[in-house]
Amino acid sequence: MTFKELLNSVTFDEVVPCLLQMHPDAEGNLKWYKIHFDMLRQMTPKYDDDANSDVCNITLREREDGSSRLNAYPMEGDYWEHSLTKEIILAPDVKATNAEIAACCIWHTSFYGFVREQSQEYLRFDEDDLDIKDRWSDSKYYKVKTKRYFTIIRRNGGHVPTIKELAYSKKKELIRRSKEDFWCISRKMNNIKKKRMFRREFRGFYYERMAAISKFIVLAIPALSDERNNMSIEQLCELFQSDLFSPETITSYADESTNGAKYFCELFEMEDVNTRLDRMVVVLTTGEWHQEMTEDEQRLCKLLIGNCKSSDILVATDPSLGRQVRIDYATFNSKYPLTYARTKKE
């Protein structure tokens, strides 16, 4: 039986209790495991010549407390399409149900990310970044990404603040984070090297933050030209002055019996969205253009926004999605909502 056949033999409801028994900490990520499970089931298996193996061995691994737990090897690091082709081979001492084996396998396949966007960021598979000589250097990686996003934002009329133009509270936070990392490794350096290293640490944190925000703005820019929306690039760029910022992108994997918006509603009812931050901006992208949001889409936005103090919603269309829905959303802390009309900068 291949991994693809294994997934098709069980339901996610059957897998959940097995997953939680093996990995209790998975409870906080059940919606992501659900997305990962559905994504794998809709993928087409495809062999990869550079994969670790054509089989997956299910064995019992002894734990520190003397108990044993199922282990699937090798599953981590291979392309998901190839993992689906792997033959599942059980060790002689393994007595497990299909649901238990599936739970073990999806825990391993999601090790580097539940969806492709997450795995690409974690492993940095992005082909556009092949020109970066040291691709494991965070500072260089984020700087290159940021420069590309800045170009797109400026081309569309947006303003990217310089370090001097950042809010004082944000600069203060970046300085604090830089000092925490800096003083741990600079005790024996002379003053010139210390200053140089501090600047490098500061710019590293600066580019990491700006890369996250500018990437979200670039994702939202196409929606600004949609007649259903009422937000400007200038307002969107106010995200650069936010205090805290946390972005996320999720695509639905609904089957033929439902639609992407309803799929998400059921998903978010399973587990609350993390809305610790005050405000949210959402880009809701559907496969078909329609003037008004459907009941399922309105319900989805309500569940997504949760207890945020304010929210801004943009709608967009991408025909390639078909019946699916993609949500790009960011939670952030700021004194004002993005669409708050201010007469002067504060």
Secondary structure, DSSP 8 states (H G I E B T S, - for coil): -BHHHHHHTS-HHHHHHHHHHH-GGGGGGHHHHHHHHHHHHHS-----TTSS-SEEEEEEEE-TTS-EEEEEET-TTS-HHHHTT-EEEE-TT----HHHHHHHHHHHHTTT-SSHHHHHHHHT--GGGTT-SSTT-HHHHHHHHHHHHHHHHHHTT-----TTTS-HHHHHHHHHHHHHHHHHH-TTS-HHHHHHHHHHHHHHHHHHHHHHHHHHHHHHHHHHTSTT----HHHHGGGGG-SSEEEEEEE----TTS-HHHHHHHHHHHS-----SSEEEEEEEESS--SS--HHHHHHHHHHHTT-SEEEEEEEE-GGGTT-EEEEEEEE--SS-TT---SS--
